[in-house]
Amino acid sequence: MYSWRKLREKLFTCLIIALSVLAIAPVLHIILTVFVNGFAVIAKAGTSFFTDLPPTPLSKDVGGIAPSIAGTLLMTAISLPIAVTLGLFAAILTAEFPSNPLSLAVDAIAKPLASIPTIAVSMIVYTLVVVPMKSFSALAGAVALAVIALPYTYTYFSTALRSVPSVYREAAFAIAMSRWGAVVRVLIPVARKALTTGVLMTVARVMGETAALLFTAGRFRTGVSFSPTAPADAIPLLIFDYILSPYAVWHQVAWGATALLLLAYLMVFLATKLIVKEVRL
Amino acid sequence: MFSKRDKLFFLSLLPLSISLLAVLVVSVTTIALRSLDALQHFGLALFASSIWNPEREVYGLLAPVIGSLTTSAIALLTALILSIPLAITIAEYLQGALKSVVSSIVELMGGMPTIVYAVWASQYLVPFLKQFAMEPLHSALPFIPLFSCKPVTGFSVFAAGVAIGISIVPYVTTLILEAYQSIPVMYREACYGIGATRYESIKILLSLARPAIIAALVLGFARALGETTIAVTTVGNSMYLSSCLFAPGYTVSALIASQFANAYLYQYAETVLYSSILVVVLIAIALSFYGSTTIVRWRLRVVV
């Protein structure tokens, strides 16, 4: 009896550890294969990978992904302020009036809003922005990205603001600060690192989003454009199209672009970790 | 209820902060309005057959709807098998630096762009699954309808399910871990107090967390349902409805990703696609609402 309990304990531990290793094995394999395949392509193409146009399907040359890099930068730059502003205001509302019915409603719909498929958002923005403007545009893509980022940004920010101990707010009121004054000069400064992390996580989400751009951004790959009202491309969109294509050279470009995207994501992720490390209130 | 100053503050926050509510309302209304045409013209017959023939304006969404539900179910099973052990390992077996490294890896997986998963899944996971899961299962158990067809390319409902499952593992793990770690320490002390081994105490704690774990899985299912990029690259994109998991299929989001761009050329194609996503959106919102309220209620009950 006693030894069976002991044996069962050992078996259980082994099974749990083995399944856990299996659970995180994919991510390690992903990072390995993406970097091995991708950096070979980037090394072959050299710096022109960042400055050239994508190759034609049958060309021997790998070319570059300059239009996609420009588009991703542009759309991230447009969508980030939108998502951050709206998310911050909503987070201030729910942190300052936690029991107000409206706050409860905002808080309760954050998760359902995040569960709307990103491709649905793409279709909605297509109807509301692309059709009235009569053209795909970086602006439409950025609106779709902002909508997708909003519930996440809100959640990061509201967690950040709620983690500020209430003594800070009480101290602010004790020296006769107004409520806005308390928010702007006490609450936000105290939570600034957690808020910065939230902004970075939003950047990570926005730059890697694919499905939201399918019917909004257009696929402008014949030049580098920074105009918000003109069609644009994005790195994930290029990867998506090229990995589904039958052409070998497009597959190579897709691997290179994936490595670049993953590298950018890892850097943003690392930055959030470095910031969090310093947070000690 | 408010003092005058509070009221001004509240009102100044209002316009921008109700954006979340506005976005939800506008989104659902837009999709519902755009799908009205199809629902009026075809009625529920739209969901009774599987056909995509815009030239003749004949549509049936049965295969993609079933495909979405099947892939999500497989994804959920995959996530279930991997997430609970991973959460337990992090909570019970790891300590110090290793614990924070593994938690960071889970976090890293959670935020990783899905297109990266999609590229990897289509180039490595699908051939791997074909060789080591689908072919053995088919040759060992061909009499079970789910495994009855020979995997040809490997791109199939099964492959898409596993790939999506891998991508939702971090999400489900985080939710389970949060619930598991929020169980008050006195329950664990009580377990050890009556002489339970670690396995026995984990079993008791898991049963205590069961409602939250089920809610986490419901949320995972809602997320798997809407996954697009991974689905398109692995599901095989075929309108043929099969009882076999190894045959290529479709999911709603994969159908939209491949057909929406040309849908404006036909009278009903666009609105049919809107009604297909309407179904998914409504299911996803309902499930995630249920899941998140269940977790909150569970926390109020167990974590006093």
Interface residues (C-beta under 8 A of the other chain):
Chain A: R5 K6 R8 E9 F12 T13 L15 I16 I17 L19 S20 L22 A23 I24 P26 V27 H29 I30 T33 V34 T85 L86 F89 A90 I92 L93 T94 E96 F97 N100 L102 A105 V106 A108 I109 A110 K111 P112 L113 A114 S115 I116 P117 T118 I119 A120 V121 M123 I124 T127 L128 V147 L150 P151 Y154 S178 R179 W180 M201 A204 R205 M207 G208 E209 T210 A211 L214 F215 P236 I239 F240 I243 L244 A254 W255 T258 L261 L262 Y265 L266 F269 K273
Chain B: R5 D6 F9 F10 S12 L13 L14 L16 S17 I18 S19 L20 L21 V23 L24 V26 S27 T30 I31 R34 I81 L82 S83 P85 L86 I88 T89 I90 Y93 V102 S104 I105 V106 E107 L108 M109 G111 M112 P113 T114 I115 V116 Y117 A118 V119 W120 S122 Q123 Y124 L125 I166 V169 T173 T197 R198 Y199 I202 L219 A222 R223 L225 G226 E227 T228 T229 V232 T233 S253 I256 A257 F260 A261 L273 Y274 I277 V280 V281 A284 I285 L287 S288 F289 G291 S292 T293
